[in-house]
Amino acid sequence: MNQKTKTPWPTKAVMEQIYDLHFWGGTDFDFYSGAGSHDPNIITPYLDAAISFLKSFNTSLTVCDLGCGDFNIGQHLAPHCHKYFAIDIVEKLIERNKTLFTKPNLEFLCLDIAKDDLPPADCLILRQVLQHLSNAEILAITKKLANYKYIILTEHIPSGDFIPNKDIISGQGIRIKQNSGVDILKAPFHLKVKEEQHLGEYAFKNNKGRIVTKLYETI
Ligand SMILES: C[S@@+](CC[C@H](N)C(=O)[O-])C[C@H]1O[C@@H](n2cnc3c(N)ncnc32)[C@H](O)[C@@H]1O
């Protein structure tokens, strides 16, 4: 019997292909991280909430943006930070960002956030990244989260009740079709937090889910 076992592509190759073939849309753009990174109805309330959090400190924070994408979001947050590390797995995207966005407090790094060591910071931003990753990768990332005091986490989840953390192969899609979404506090991740705050959400029409942003303070 000719039985083949399916080995998933490495995440780096998957993400490179998504950008090369514009699987997240935006064919007029060189790199496009999806409507969730560009639609003003989605990003304006997010930016208002995130900026107001960053501005609430007397001493501005060092922030690490994991999976920074095309930087349509991060470019508005960086000015409110002491130092801003923007990290993505796609080398060509990081090179492009380095030429487009130059500020003294801004540093772009090409890293695999599941495998590589991450820079120290006060606050992590993880925006619509975990939703695309397998549980094994999310688990590897979760283990690093306790090193950061604040986490601003944004996930696209189903509209109503859902089964948390069904496993997927890392890629373009998310868990919505399986009526699932990432909940970092639930099994198998079990992130331990001191406080959880709802920072906002955007609800899609036609039961296409909602993009929810939470602020966690770790233990
Ligand atoms: C949907 S985009 C979101 C981009 C950005 N956070 C935003 O909200 O506009 C997801 C990004 O995560 C990056 N990514 C996925 N897996 C990664 C990994 N293991 N390490 C670093 N970046 C990763 C992808 O390359 C992509 O740019």
The ligand as an SDF file (V2000), in Angstrom:
LIG
                    3D

 27 29  0  0  0  0  0  0  0  0999 V2000
   -2.4480   38.1630    9.4980 C   0  0  0  0  0  0  0  0  0  0  0  0
   -0.8330   38.8190    9.6340 S   0  0  0  0  0  0  0  0  0  0  0  0
   -1.0560   40.0650   10.9060 C   0  0  0  0  0  0  0  0  0  0  0  0
   -0.0460   41.1690   10.8130 C   0  0  0  0  0  0  0  0  0  0  0  0
   -0.1190   42.2440   11.9060 C   0  0  0  0  0  0  0  0  0  0  0  0
    0.0260   41.6730   13.2330 N   0  0  0  0  0  0  0  0  0  0  0  0
   -1.3920   43.0300   11.8230 C   0  0  0  0  0  0  0  0  0  0  0  0
   -2.2920   42.8430   12.6640 O   0  0  0  0  0  0  0  0  0  0  0  0
   -1.5100   43.8440   10.8980 O   0  0  0  0  0  0  0  0  0  0  0  0
    0.0960   37.5440   10.5000 C   0  0  0  0  0  0  0  0  0  0  0  0
    1.5960   37.7800   10.4560 C   0  0  0  0  0  0  0  0  0  0  0  0
    2.2510   36.8520   11.3360 O   0  0  0  0  0  0  0  0  0  0  0  0
    3.4720   36.4430   10.7570 C   0  0  0  0  0  0  0  0  0  0  0  0
    3.8850   35.1670   11.3540 N   0  0  0  0  0  0  0  0  0  0  0  0
    3.2320   33.9850   11.2950 C   0  0  0  0  0  0  0  0  0  0  0  0
    3.9200   33.0260   11.9430 N   0  0  0  0  0  0  0  0  0  0  0  0
    5.0370   33.6050   12.4320 C   0  0  0  0  0  0  0  0  0  0  0  0
    6.1460   33.1260   13.1990 C   0  0  0  0  0  0  0  0  0  0  0  0
    6.2390   31.8450   13.5720 N   0  0  0  0  0  0  0  0  0  0  0  0
    7.1270   33.9980   13.5210 N   0  0  0  0  0  0  0  0  0  0  0  0
    7.0420   35.3090   13.1450 C   0  0  0  0  0  0  0  0  0  0  0  0
    6.0140   35.8170   12.4130 N   0  0  0  0  0  0  0  0  0  0  0  0
    5.0140   34.9730   12.0650 C   0  0  0  0  0  0  0  0  0  0  0  0
    3.1260   36.3460    9.2700 C   0  0  0  0  0  0  0  0  0  0  0  0
    4.2650   36.3430    8.4450 O   0  0  0  0  0  0  0  0  0  0  0  0
    2.2290   37.5710    9.0870 C   0  0  0  0  0  0  0  0  0  0  0  0
    2.9730   38.6940    8.7070 O   0  0  0  0  0  0  0  0  0  0  0  0
  1  2  1  0
  2  3  1  0
  2 10  1  0
  3  4  1  0
  4  5  1  0
  5  6  1  0
  5  7  1  0
  7  8  2  0
  7  9  1  0
 10 11  1  0
 11 12  1  0
 11 26  1  0
 12 13  1  0
 13 14  1  0
 13 24  1  0
 14 15  1  0
 14 23  1  0
 15 16  2  0
 16 17  1  0
 17 18  1  0
 17 23  2  0
 18 19  1  0
 18 20  2  0
 20 21  1  0
 21 22  2  0
 22 23  1  0
 24 25  1  0
 24 26  1  0
 26 27  1  0
M  CHG  2   2   1   9  -1
M  END
$$$$
